[in-house]
Amino acid sequence: MKYFKLVLKIIGAAFLLLIVSFVGLQVYASIDKESHFYTRGAELSLPEYYSDIEKQYKDNPNDFRFSENNPPVYAHRVMAGSGIVIGYRWYSNGDVNTIDDGTYEKMTISLGEQSQISQGKFKISHNVRVISIRGGAAWPTSACIGEVTSGDVAIREIGGEIEVTVLGYFIPVPNQISSSHCEEKQMNMTFVAKGINVNELSTFQGAPGDHPYDETYW
């Protein structure tokens, strides 16, 4: 009898632990994730991606489509180079009970060759670019992409981190997807970024993945 009660207690404890673990995983999955970084000696892997996409649309808007083999999230890939790259990365699983509900957002700032963080303020220009993307993680060829123009990137050093403020105007690249979430708008964003080596970037941060999902899912 005592043995039977002990078995019941063990089963009950195991069941309770299973419930707690499941709830914990649900809570963890529901928490939005962010990564903000800066890396010296780096540059965009595909610096002309956005301008090429816009040219493709202007040349043939009726047949324009984002390629499954070269989706717009690839524009945010980072490689070793001669400048400084700053990245804002955000991901949400959405409703944990809904399939394919994940959402991601990336802003990548490219400061050109010989740029120094100590300069403090950079005018957005051909050599100082701010590109942005937001979309559903399960749909790499469908996203709101564009560049921030007519503004500045201000940087303030805080120990080993930097506070980054982007002030400008977001201009979406024309595409075939009509969305109220992809409109021209004023941009005012501030975040704190940590230093990282370009070789240590994850696929979500900017290293190339084997599949687009590696770069749209956290």
C-alpha positions, 0 to 999 in steps of 0.5 A, a space after each residue: 500500500 505504501 509502495 502504491 502511494 509512493 508511485 502515485 506521488 511520483 506520477 503526480 510530481 512528474 505530471 506537475 513538472 510537465 505542466 510547469 515546463 509546458 507553461 514555462 515554454 509557452 511564456 518563453 515563446 511569447 516573449 519578444 526577442 531583440 538583439 542590437 549590435 555594432 561591429 567594426 571592420 564590416 560592411 553590407 554583403 549586398 549594398 546595392 540590393 535595394 537599389 537593384 530591386 527598385 530598378 527592377 520594379 521600375 523597369 517592369 512593375 507588372 512582372 515584379 516579384 521578390 525572388 525566392 532565391 534572393 529574398 529582401 532579408 538578404 540585404 541585411 547580411 553583413 560581412 567583413 569589410 572596411 566600415 562599421 555596421 550597426 544592427 537592430 533586430 527584433 522578433 516575435 513568435 506572435 500567438 503561440 497557438 497560431 501557426 506561421 505567425 512569427 514577425 521580424 524586423 531589422 534595421 541595418 546601419 552602414 557607416 562607410 570606410 574610415 568612419 569612427 564611432 567617436 564622430 558622434 553624428 553622421 548625415 544619412 547619405 550614399 556612404 551612410 545608409 539605413 535600410 529597414 525591413 519588416 515582415 512575416 517570418 514564414 513568408 521571406 518574399 513578402 515584406 515591407 522594405 525601404 531606406 531611411 533618408 533625409 536624416 541623421 544617425 547619432 551615436 553616444 558611447 556608453 562604456 563598451 556599448 553605444 546608444 544609437 538614435 536614427 532620425 529620418 524619413 522612411 521611404 518604402 521600395 515599391 512592390 506589389 503588396 499593398 499594405 497599410 503597414 508599408 508607408 512613408 513615415 517619419 522615423 525616430 528610433 533609439 536603441 543601445 547596441 553591444 559590440 560584437 565581432 563580425 565572425 560571431 554574428 548569428 544568421 538572424 543578426 546578419 550571417 548568411 544562412 542555408 535557407 531564408 528561414 534561418 534569417 527570418 526566424 530567431 
